[in-house]
Amino acid sequence: MFQKSGWLVALLACTIWYGAANLFAQTITGTLTGTVTDASGAVVPGANVSMKNQSSGDERTTITNGDGFFSISAVQPGDYTVTISVRGFENWQTTGIHFD
Protein backbone atom coordinates (compact mmCIF):
# COMPACT_ATOMS: atom_id res chain seq x y z
CA MET A 1 0.00 0.00 0.00
CA PHE A 2 2.84 2.45 0.80
CA GLN A 3 5.53 3.35 -1.68
CA LYS A 4 9.07 2.38 -0.70
CA SER A 5 10.65 5.33 -2.47
CA GLY A 6 9.72 8.80 -3.56
CA TRP A 7 8.63 11.82 -1.60
CA LEU A 8 6.47 11.59 1.43
CA VAL A 9 3.53 13.84 0.76
CA ALA A 10 2.16 15.64 3.76
CA LEU A 11 -1.22 17.22 3.82
CA LEU A 12 -0.89 19.73 6.59
CA ALA A 13 -4.40 20.84 7.26
CA CYS A 14 -3.04 23.51 9.52
CA THR A 15 -5.45 24.76 12.06
CA ILE A 16 -4.40 27.50 14.40
CA TRP A 17 -6.38 27.87 17.56
CA TYR A 18 -5.88 30.64 20.05
CA GLY A 19 -6.70 30.44 23.73
CA ALA A 20 -6.32 32.25 27.03
CA ALA A 21 -4.49 30.67 29.97
CA ASN A 22 -5.90 31.98 33.22
CA LEU A 23 -7.51 34.99 34.90
CA PHE A 24 -4.26 36.76 35.82
CA ALA A 25 -2.23 36.41 32.63
CA GLN A 26 -3.09 35.79 29.05
CA THR A 27 -1.06 33.35 26.98
CA ILE A 28 -1.72 32.96 23.30
CA THR A 29 -0.75 29.66 21.74
CA GLY A 30 -1.70 27.72 18.64
CA THR A 31 -2.22 24.16 17.50
CA LEU A 32 -0.82 22.51 14.38
CA THR A 33 -2.92 19.61 13.10
CA GLY A 34 -2.69 17.61 9.92
CA THR A 35 -2.88 14.28 8.15
CA VAL A 36 0.18 12.62 6.64
CA THR A 37 -0.41 10.79 3.35
CA ASP A 38 1.80 9.14 0.75
CA ALA A 39 1.90 10.00 -2.96
CA SER A 40 -1.16 7.79 -3.65
CA GLY A 41 -3.21 9.52 -0.95
CA ALA A 42 -3.05 6.64 1.54
CA VAL A 43 -2.68 7.73 5.17
CA VAL A 44 0.66 7.06 6.88
CA PRO A 45 0.34 5.88 10.49
CA GLY A 46 3.39 5.97 12.76
CA ALA A 47 5.10 8.92 11.04
CA ASN A 48 7.30 11.13 13.22
CA VAL A 49 6.28 14.79 13.06
CA SER A 50 8.54 17.46 14.54
CA MET A 51 8.05 21.18 14.78
CA LYS A 52 11.12 23.33 15.56
CA ASN A 53 11.06 27.04 16.42
CA GLN A 54 13.54 28.71 14.06
CA SER A 55 14.55 31.37 16.64
CA SER A 56 14.61 29.57 19.98
CA GLY A 57 15.36 26.03 18.80
CA ASP A 58 12.45 24.69 20.88
CA GLU A 59 11.29 21.43 19.30
CA ARG A 60 7.99 19.57 19.72
CA THR A 61 7.37 16.07 18.38
CA THR A 62 4.50 13.64 17.96
CA ILE A 63 3.61 10.49 16.01
CA THR A 64 0.66 10.11 13.62
CA ASN A 65 -2.17 7.84 14.74
CA GLY A 66 -3.73 4.98 12.76
CA ASP A 67 -5.55 7.49 10.54
CA GLY A 68 -2.35 9.44 9.77
CA PHE A 69 -3.58 12.33 11.97
CA PHE A 70 -1.37 14.39 14.27
CA SER A 71 -1.78 17.37 16.58
CA ILE A 72 0.81 19.56 18.31
CA SER A 73 -0.75 21.97 20.81
CA ALA A 74 0.41 24.88 23.00
CA VAL A 75 2.65 26.21 20.22
CA GLN A 76 4.16 29.59 21.06
CA PRO A 77 4.20 32.43 18.48
CA GLY A 78 7.09 32.26 16.02
CA ASP A 79 8.35 30.76 12.78
CA TYR A 80 8.71 26.98 12.60
CA THR A 81 10.24 24.25 10.49
CA VAL A 82 8.10 21.10 10.23
CA THR A 83 9.75 17.76 9.44
CA ILE A 84 7.98 14.45 8.79
CA SER A 85 9.85 11.17 8.68
CA VAL A 86 8.87 7.52 8.50
CA ARG A 87 10.82 4.40 7.60
CA GLY A 88 10.67 3.58 3.89
CA PHE A 89 10.09 7.18 2.77
CA GLU A 90 12.26 10.20 2.15
CA ASN A 91 11.95 12.89 4.82
CA TRP A 92 9.61 15.80 4.09
CA GLN A 93 10.35 19.28 5.43
CA THR A 94 8.91 22.76 5.11
CA THR A 95 9.99 26.02 6.69
CA GLY A 96 8.23 29.29 7.41
CA ILE A 97 5.17 27.96 9.24
CA HIS A 98 4.22 31.14 11.12
CA PHE A 99 2.20 31.35 14.34
CA ASP A 100 1.11 34.81 15.54
N, C-alpha and C positions, 0 to 999 in steps of 0.2 A: 504494500500500500504506500509506503514512503519511499522516496527516491534516495539512493545511496550517494548521489553526487548532485552538484548543482547548488544554486543559491537557496537558502532557507528564506522563504517569503513570510514576512510578518505583517499581519493586519493589525495595526495598532489603533484600535477604536479608542482613541484617547478621550477620556472623560475627566475633566478637572472639576472637582468639587471643592467648595470653600466652606469652612466652618469656624465657629468661635470656640475657644477653649473653656474659659470659666468667667465668673462674674467680675473678677478683679483685673484680668488682663485678657487681651484678645490676641489669639494666634491664628494666622491664616495659613492653611496648608492645602495641598491638593492631593488628588488620587489619580494614578495612571492605571488604566485598565486596558486590556486588549485580548485578542485571540491570535495564537500563533498557528499558521497553516503552512503547508508545503506548496510547491509549485502547482500541484494538481488541485489545491483547495482543501485537501484533507487536514484535519486538525492534528497538531503535534503535542501529545501529552508528554510530560516529563522534561520539557525544555527549560533550561536555566535562563532567567531573565534578570539582568542587572541594570541598575540605573545609577550613574555616577555624576555627582555635582561637579561641573567643570571648574569652579572656583575653589571650593573647599575640599574637594576630593572625597566627600562623604559618599559612601556607596551603599545601596539597598539592593537586596536580591530576593528572588522568589522562584518557584518552580510552577510551570503550568499544570493544571489539573487534567483529568481524563478527557475533558472537552476542549483542551488547548487554551483555556482561559487563565488569565493571571490578573492580579491586582496588587499595586504597591500604594499604600496609604500614608498619610502624614508626611507628605513631601513638602519640604520647605521651598520658598521662592528661589528661583535661580535657573541657570541653563544646565541641561543634562545631556549626557551621552547614554543611549540605551543600547545594550548588547544582548543578543539572543544566541545561545549555543545549545546544541544537542548532538549527541554521537551520531555519526553517519551523514551529517550535513556540514556545509561550510558555515562559519559564524556570520551573523548579520549584525550590522551596527549602523546607527544613525546618530548624528549630533544635532545640537541646537534645539532640543525639546525645551521649550521655555515655560516656566511656571511663574505667574505674577504673585 
